[in-house]
Structures are given as structure tokens and as C-alpha cells.
Amino acid sequence: MLARAGIGAVFSVFFALAARRARTLSTGGAIAAAVVGTISLTAGWSWGALLLTMFASASALSGLGERKKAERVAPVVEKGAERDAGQVLANGGVYAMAAFGSLLAPSPIWYAIGAGALAASAADTWATEVGTLAEGDPISIISGRRVAPGTSGGISALGTAAGVGGALFIGAAAALARWPVPFAAVALGGGTGALADSLLGGTVQARRWCELCAMSTERLVHSCGAPTRHASGLVGFDNDAVNAVCSGVGALIALLLS
């Protein structure tokens, strides 16, 4: 285990630095990714492989049509293409806790929790990255009305299909790694987690308003340069918080179905 921890730390730092150089992670995001990666690899090679598979797919999809996506969502989303520490922990924190739990008290339940959490994060990430490229505006999962691209709670057929693909992808990866958790439990956990993400994003996630542009946004300072005010949702319950809940829901569903 000590050898795995040492190798895991070296590999995780190397990967984090490469991602920082490629500008897919901020400095804080790289540090968080290195910590999450080290914990995962210490728990076992398969834990590290699954995590790397998820983040590699997320990075690849993030670069797909990057300029177009940036132009479409810039007025709405709070953060840019570089994932910071909050985003890394929101998507990989539950998985890292499951990996750490497996070190302290080895049990099959940690595999179910880890796989479900990662499947939910992958489903949400795939849905967002691919769905943003869909022609036309998404619709709100709550009201059914058209909303601006990048709006939390907005869904599209293309994004939904991509989300299902992300959940199935992690389910298949866990099966190939011979994890003691049913494929269906992982896939359903991932899909349910992504659904919870959309529902929370369309209801209780904090929303702000730009008076100058008369536009809803998540940004503290709008793309026009004007400061925004809180308009609805829970103060402080931002997209990172929603993603963390999404991951937790995926973990819970996969555990219950296992």
C-alpha cells in the first residue's frame, strides 16, 4: 500500500501538472486533483484507473467545440474552462471519500458508493459538455420554457443522450475492472444523480440578475461588466454544491440497488 501511495502521488502530481499546463485545471484545481488522485490510487489501481477514465473523458469533451461553447454560455455560467478546486471536489470528492473508506474498513459497499458517485458526475459532465453544442436553446426541466444555453436546469435531447452515455460508460468501466457492483446499479445511479442535478439546478440553485442586460446569470459580475444581484434560490447554493449533491445521489442509489 505504501508503494502504491508513493507511485500514486507521483503519477497524480504529473497528471495534475499536465492538466494545468493544458489549462483544463486551475492551480487550485490541480492541487485538489492531485490529492483526489493520490487517495484513489492508494486504495487500489482500479480506483485510480476509474478516476482517470472519468476525468480524461471530461477533459476530452471539454475541448470539443470549446470556442463555440464559451461564446454560448459566457453570459450565464460563473466559471470558465479551467476547473478549480471546488469543481474538482464537487465531482470527485465523494469518490475520494469512498476510496479512503475502503482503506480504513474494506467492504464491497465502498465500490458501490464510488462507482455511483463517479457515474453521476460523468453523466452530468457529459450532458453539459455535449448538450451545450446542441442547436437551439435548451428547455427548463421545471417550466418547459426555452432558457439560455448554460442555464442550470436546462436540458436538451442531445445533452440527455450524452448524460445516459456517461452513466453507461462508468458502469462499463466498473464492470471491466471487476468491481463487486451490478452494472445496472451504477448506470441507474449515474442517471438518477444527473436528473437530481437538473432538478436542483432549476429550483434551489442560487440565481442572479443583471439589471443592465435584464438577464438571469450565475455570475457575480456579468459579462457586460455590471455587478449582479441575488434573484432566487438558496444563497451560496451554487453549481458546485449542486454537483456535489448529484454525486452523492448517484452514490446512494447505486448502494441501495446493490
GUMAR-35463 format. One record per residue (C-alpha): residue in three letters; x, y, z. Coordinates in steps of 0.25 Angstrom, whole numbers, plus 5000, padded with zeros to 4 digits. Example, Ala and Ser with C-alpha at 12.3 -4.5 7.8 and 13.67 -1.06 7.14 Angstrom:
<atoms>
<atom res="ALA" x="5049" y="4982" z="5031"/>
<atom res="SER" x="5055" y="4996" z="5029"/>
</atoms>
This chain:
<atoms>
<atom res="MET" x="5000" y="5000" z="5000"/>
<atom res="LEU" x="5011" y="5010" z="5003"/>
<atom res="ALA" x="5018" y="5007" z="4990"/>
<atom res="ARG" x="5004" y="5009" z="4983"/>
<atom res="ALA" x="5003" y="5022" z="4991"/>
<atom res="GLY" x="5016" y="5027" z="4986"/>
<atom res="ILE" x="5014" y="5024" z="4972"/>
<atom res="GLY" x="5000" y="5029" z="4972"/>
<atom res="ALA" x="5005" y="5042" z="4978"/>
<atom res="VAL" x="5016" y="5044" z="4967"/>
<atom res="PHE" x="5006" y="5040" z="4956"/>
<atom res="SER" x="4995" y="5049" z="4961"/>
<atom res="VAL" x="5004" y="5061" z="4962"/>
<atom res="PHE" x="5009" y="5058" z="4948"/>
<atom res="PHE" x="4995" y="5057" z="4943"/>
<atom res="ALA" x="4991" y="5070" z="4950"/>
<atom res="LEU" x="5002" y="5078" z="4945"/>
<atom res="ALA" x="4999" y="5073" z="4931"/>
<atom res="ALA" x="4985" y="5077" z="4932"/>
<atom res="ARG" x="4989" y="5091" z="4938"/>
<atom res="ARG" x="4999" y="5093" z="4926"/>
<atom res="ALA" x="4987" y="5089" z="4917"/>
<atom res="ARG" x="4979" y="5099" z="4924"/>
<atom res="THR" x="4968" y="5089" z="4928"/>
<atom res="LEU" x="4971" y="5091" z="4943"/>
<atom res="SER" x="4974" y="5104" z="4951"/>
<atom res="THR" x="4985" y="5104" z="4961"/>
<atom res="GLY" x="4975" y="5100" z="4972"/>
<atom res="GLY" x="4968" y="5090" z="4963"/>
<atom res="ALA" x="4982" y="5083" z="4960"/>
<atom res="ILE" x="4985" y="5082" z="4975"/>
<atom res="ALA" x="4971" y="5077" z="4978"/>
<atom res="ALA" x="4972" y="5067" z="4966"/>
<atom res="ALA" x="4986" y="5062" z="4972"/>
<atom res="VAL" x="4980" y="5059" z="4985"/>
<atom res="VAL" x="4968" y="5052" z="4980"/>
<atom res="GLY" x="4977" y="5044" z="4971"/>
<atom res="THR" x="4987" y="5040" z="4981"/>
<atom res="ILE" x="4976" y="5035" z="4991"/>
<atom res="SER" x="4969" y="5027" z="4979"/>
<atom res="LEU" x="4982" y="5021" z="4975"/>
<atom res="THR" x="4985" y="5017" z="4989"/>
<atom res="ALA" x="4972" y="5010" z="4990"/>
<atom res="GLY" x="4976" y="5002" z="4978"/>
<atom res="TRP" x="4980" y="5002" z="4964"/>
<atom res="SER" x="4966" y="5000" z="4959"/>
<atom res="TRP" x="4961" y="5012" z="4967"/>
<atom res="GLY" x="4972" y="5021" z="4960"/>
<atom res="ALA" x="4968" y="5015" z="4947"/>
<atom res="LEU" x="4953" y="5018" z="4948"/>
<atom res="LEU" x="4956" y="5033" z="4953"/>
<atom res="LEU" x="4966" y="5035" z="4941"/>
<atom res="THR" x="4956" y="5029" z="4931"/>
<atom res="MET" x="4945" y="5039" z="4936"/>
<atom res="PHE" x="4954" y="5052" z="4936"/>
<atom res="ALA" x="4960" y="5048" z="4923"/>
<atom res="SER" x="4947" y="5047" z="4917"/>
<atom res="ALA" x="4942" y="5060" z="4923"/>
<atom res="SER" x="4955" y="5067" z="4918"/>
<atom res="ALA" x="4953" y="5062" z="4904"/>
<atom res="LEU" x="4938" y="5066" z="4903"/>
<atom res="SER" x="4942" y="5080" z="4910"/>
<atom res="GLY" x="4951" y="5082" z="4898"/>
<atom res="LEU" x="4940" y="5079" z="4888"/>
<atom res="GLY" x="4935" y="5091" z="4881"/>
<atom res="GLU" x="4942" y="5099" z="4893"/>
<atom res="ARG" x="4941" y="5113" z="4886"/>
<atom res="LYS" x="4926" y="5111" z="4882"/>
<atom res="LYS" x="4922" y="5107" z="4896"/>
<atom res="ALA" x="4930" y="5118" z="4902"/>
<atom res="GLU" x="4922" y="5128" z="4894"/>
<atom res="ARG" x="4909" y="5122" z="4897"/>
<atom res="VAL" x="4910" y="5121" z="4912"/>
<atom res="ALA" x="4919" y="5132" z="4915"/>
<atom res="PRO" x="4908" y="5142" z="4920"/>
<atom res="VAL" x="4902" y="5131" z="4929"/>
<atom res="VAL" x="4912" y="5122" z="4935"/>
<atom res="GLU" x="4920" y="5126" z="4947"/>
<atom res="LYS" x="4933" y="5119" z="4944"/>
<atom res="GLY" x="4942" y="5117" z="4931"/>
<atom res="ALA" x="4948" y="5105" z="4925"/>
<atom res="GLU" x="4959" y="5103" z="4935"/>
<atom res="ARG" x="4953" y="5094" z="4946"/>
<atom res="ASP" x="4956" y="5100" z="4960"/>
<atom res="ALA" x="4957" y="5092" z="4974"/>
<atom res="GLY" x="4942" y="5094" z="4976"/>
<atom res="GLN" x="4939" y="5087" z="4963"/>
<atom res="VAL" x="4949" y="5076" z="4965"/>
<atom res="LEU" x="4944" y="5073" z="4979"/>
<atom res="ALA" x="4929" y="5074" z="4975"/>
<atom res="ASN" x="4931" y="5064" z="4964"/>
<atom res="GLY" x="4942" y="5055" z="4971"/>
<atom res="GLY" x="4940" y="5057" z="4986"/>
<atom res="VAL" x="4930" y="5046" z="4989"/>
<atom res="TYR" x="4938" y="5036" z="4981"/>
<atom res="ALA" x="4951" y="5040" z="4988"/>
<atom res="MET" x="4944" y="5038" z="5002"/>
<atom res="ALA" x="4939" y="5024" z="4997"/>
<atom res="ALA" x="4953" y="5021" z="4993"/>
<atom res="PHE" x="4958" y="5025" z="5007"/>
<atom res="GLY" x="4947" y="5018" z="5013"/>
<atom res="SER" x="4952" y="5005" z="5006"/>
<atom res="LEU" x="4965" y="5007" z="5012"/>
<atom res="LEU" x="4960" y="5009" z="5026"/>
<atom res="ALA" x="4950" y="4998" z="5026"/>
<atom res="PRO" x="4950" y="4989" z="5013"/>
<atom res="SER" x="4936" y="4986" z="5009"/>
<atom res="PRO" x="4928" y="4984" z="4995"/>
<atom res="ILE" x="4919" y="4996" z="4999"/>
<atom res="TRP" x="4931" y="5005" z="4996"/>
<atom res="TYR" x="4931" y="5001" z="4982"/>
<atom res="ALA" x="4916" y="5003" z="4980"/>
<atom res="ILE" x="4918" y="5017" z="4986"/>
<atom res="GLY" x="4930" y="5021" z="4978"/>
<atom res="ALA" x="4924" y="5015" z="4965"/>
<atom res="GLY" x="4911" y="5022" z="4967"/>
<atom res="ALA" x="4917" y="5035" z="4970"/>
<atom res="LEU" x="4926" y="5035" z="4958"/>
<atom res="ALA" x="4915" y="5031" z="4949"/>
<atom res="ALA" x="4907" y="5043" z="4953"/>
<atom res="SER" x="4918" y="5052" z="4951"/>
<atom res="ALA" x="4921" y="5047" z="4938"/>
<atom res="ALA" x="4906" y="5047" z="4933"/>
<atom res="ASP" x="4905" y="5062" z="4938"/>
<atom res="THR" x="4918" y="5066" z="4931"/>
<atom res="TRP" x="4915" y="5058" z="4918"/>
<atom res="ALA" x="4901" y="5064" z="4918"/>
<atom res="THR" x="4907" y="5078" z="4920"/>
<atom res="GLU" x="4919" y="5078" z="4910"/>
<atom res="VAL" x="4911" y="5071" z="4899"/>
<atom res="GLY" x="4898" y="5078" z="4901"/>
<atom res="THR" x="4903" y="5092" z="4900"/>
<atom res="LEU" x="4907" y="5089" z="4886"/>
<atom res="ALA" x="4892" y="5085" z="4882"/>
<atom res="GLU" x="4886" y="5095" z="4872"/>
<atom res="GLY" x="4875" y="5104" z="4878"/>
<atom res="ASP" x="4873" y="5107" z="4893"/>
<atom res="PRO" x="4870" y="5096" z="4904"/>
<atom res="ILE" x="4857" y="5096" z="4911"/>
<atom res="SER" x="4855" y="5097" z="4926"/>
<atom res="ILE" x="4853" y="5083" z="4933"/>
<atom res="ILE" x="4843" y="5091" z="4942"/>
<atom res="SER" x="4835" y="5100" z="4933"/>
<atom res="GLY" x="4837" y="5094" z="4920"/>
<atom res="ARG" x="4841" y="5108" z="4914"/>
<atom res="ARG" x="4853" y="5112" z="4906"/>
<atom res="VAL" x="4865" y="5116" z="4914"/>
<atom res="ALA" x="4879" y="5122" z="4910"/>
<atom res="PRO" x="4890" y="5112" z="4908"/>
<atom res="GLY" x="4897" y="5109" z="4921"/>
<atom res="THR" x="4885" y="5111" z="4930"/>
<atom res="SER" x="4885" y="5101" z="4941"/>
<atom res="GLY" x="4873" y="5092" z="4940"/>
<atom res="GLY" x="4873" y="5094" z="4925"/>
<atom res="ILE" x="4872" y="5081" z="4917"/>
<atom res="SER" x="4873" y="5076" z="4902"/>
<atom res="ALA" x="4871" y="5063" z="4895"/>
<atom res="LEU" x="4885" y="5063" z="4891"/>
<atom res="GLY" x="4890" y="5066" z="4905"/>
<atom res="THR" x="4881" y="5056" z="4911"/>
<atom res="ALA" x="4886" y="5045" z="4902"/>
<atom res="ALA" x="4900" y="5049" z="4905"/>
<atom res="GLY" x="4897" y="5048" z="4920"/>
<atom res="VAL" x="4892" y="5034" z="4919"/>
<atom res="GLY" x="4905" y="5031" z="4911"/>
<atom res="GLY" x="4913" y="5036" z="4922"/>
<atom res="ALA" x="4906" y="5027" z="4933"/>
<atom res="LEU" x="4907" y="5015" z="4924"/>
<atom res="PHE" x="4922" y="5018" z="4921"/>
<atom res="ILE" x="4925" y="5018" z="4936"/>
<atom res="GLY" x="4917" y="5005" z="4938"/>
<atom res="ALA" x="4924" y="4998" z="4927"/>
<atom res="ALA" x="4938" y="5003" z="4933"/>
<atom res="ALA" x="4934" y="4998" z="4947"/>
<atom res="ALA" x="4930" y="4984" z="4941"/>
<atom res="LEU" x="4943" y="4983" z="4933"/>
<atom res="ALA" x="4950" y="4986" z="4946"/>
<atom res="ARG" x="4942" y="4975" z="4952"/>
<atom res="TRP" x="4937" y="4983" z="4963"/>
<atom res="PRO" x="4926" y="4976" z="4972"/>
<atom res="VAL" x="4915" y="4985" z="4968"/>
<atom res="PRO" x="4904" y="4982" z="4957"/>
<atom res="PHE" x="4905" y="4989" z="4944"/>
<atom res="ALA" x="4891" y="4994" z="4945"/>
<atom res="ALA" x="4892" y="4999" z="4959"/>
<atom res="VAL" x="4904" y="5008" z="4954"/>
<atom res="ALA" x="4897" y="5013" z="4942"/>
<atom res="LEU" x="4884" y="5016" z="4949"/>
<atom res="GLY" x="4891" y="5023" z="4960"/>
<atom res="GLY" x="4898" y="5032" z="4950"/>
<atom res="GLY" x="4885" y="5035" z="4942"/>
<atom res="THR" x="4878" y="5038" z="4955"/>
<atom res="GLY" x="4889" y="5047" z="4960"/>
<atom res="ALA" x="4889" y="5055" z="4947"/>
<atom res="LEU" x="4874" y="5056" z="4948"/>
<atom res="ALA" x="4875" y="5061" z="4962"/>
<atom res="ASP" x="4885" y="5071" z="4957"/>
<atom res="SER" x="4876" y="5077" z="4947"/>
<atom res="LEU" x="4864" y="5078" z="4957"/>
<atom res="LEU" x="4872" y="5085" z="4967"/>
<atom res="GLY" x="4879" y="5094" z="4957"/>
<atom res="GLY" x="4865" y="5098" z="4952"/>
<atom res="THR" x="4859" y="5100" z="4966"/>
<atom res="VAL" x="4868" y="5103" z="4978"/>
<atom res="GLN" x="4881" y="5107" z="4972"/>
<atom res="ALA" x="4885" y="5121" z="4974"/>
<atom res="ARG" x="4882" y="5130" z="4962"/>
<atom res="ARG" x="4886" y="5145" z="4960"/>
<atom res="TRP" x="4881" y="5156" z="4951"/>
<atom res="CYS" x="4888" y="5166" z="4943"/>
<atom res="GLU" x="4880" y="5179" z="4943"/>
<atom res="LEU" x="4887" y="5185" z="4931"/>
<atom res="CYS" x="4885" y="5173" z="4922"/>
<atom res="ALA" x="4872" y="5169" z="4928"/>
<atom res="MET" x="4877" y="5155" z="4928"/>
<atom res="SER" x="4878" y="5143" z="4938"/>
<atom res="THR" x="4892" y="5138" z="4941"/>
<atom res="GLU" x="4901" y="5131" z="4951"/>
<atom res="ARG" x="4912" y="5141" z="4951"/>
<atom res="LEU" x="4915" y="5151" z="4962"/>
<atom res="VAL" x="4919" y="5161" z="4951"/>
<atom res="HIS" x="4912" y="5159" z="4938"/>
<atom res="SER" x="4920" y="5158" z="4924"/>
<atom res="CYS" x="4916" y="5172" z="4922"/>
<atom res="GLY" x="4924" y="5177" z="4934"/>
<atom res="ALA" x="4912" y="5180" z="4943"/>
<atom res="PRO" x="4910" y="5174" z="4957"/>
<atom res="THR" x="4899" y="5165" z="4958"/>
<atom res="ARG" x="4889" y="5163" z="4970"/>
<atom res="HIS" x="4883" y="5151" z="4976"/>
<atom res="ALA" x="4870" y="5148" z="4970"/>
<atom res="SER" x="4865" y="5134" z="4974"/>
<atom res="GLY" x="4869" y="5121" z="4980"/>
<atom res="LEU" x="4877" y="5118" z="4993"/>
<atom res="VAL" x="4889" y="5128" z="4995"/>
<atom res="GLY" x="4902" y="5121" z="4994"/>
<atom res="PHE" x="4896" y="5108" z="4988"/>
<atom res="ASP" x="4904" y="5109" z="4975"/>
<atom res="ASN" x="4907" y="5100" z="4963"/>
<atom res="ASP" x="4918" y="5093" z="4971"/>
<atom res="ALA" x="4908" y="5090" z="4983"/>
<atom res="VAL" x="4898" y="5084" z="4973"/>
<atom res="ASN" x="4909" y="5075" z="4966"/>
<atom res="ALA" x="4913" y="5070" z="4980"/>
<atom res="VAL" x="4899" y="5066" z="4983"/>
<atom res="CYS" x="4898" y="5060" z="4969"/>
<atom res="SER" x="4910" y="5051" z="4972"/>
<atom res="GLY" x="4904" y="5048" z="4986"/>
<atom res="VAL" x="4891" y="5044" z="4980"/>
<atom res="GLY" x="4898" y="5035" z="4970"/>
<atom res="ALA" x="4905" y="5028" z="4981"/>
<atom res="LEU" x="4893" y="5026" z="4989"/>
<atom res="ILE" x="4885" y="5020" z="4978"/>
<atom res="ALA" x="4896" y="5010" z="4974"/>
<atom res="LEU" x="4898" y="5006" z="4988"/>
<atom res="LEU" x="4883" y="5003" z="4990"/>
<atom res="LEU" x="4882" y="4996" z="4977"/>
<atom res="SER" x="4894" y="4987" z="4980"/>
</atoms>
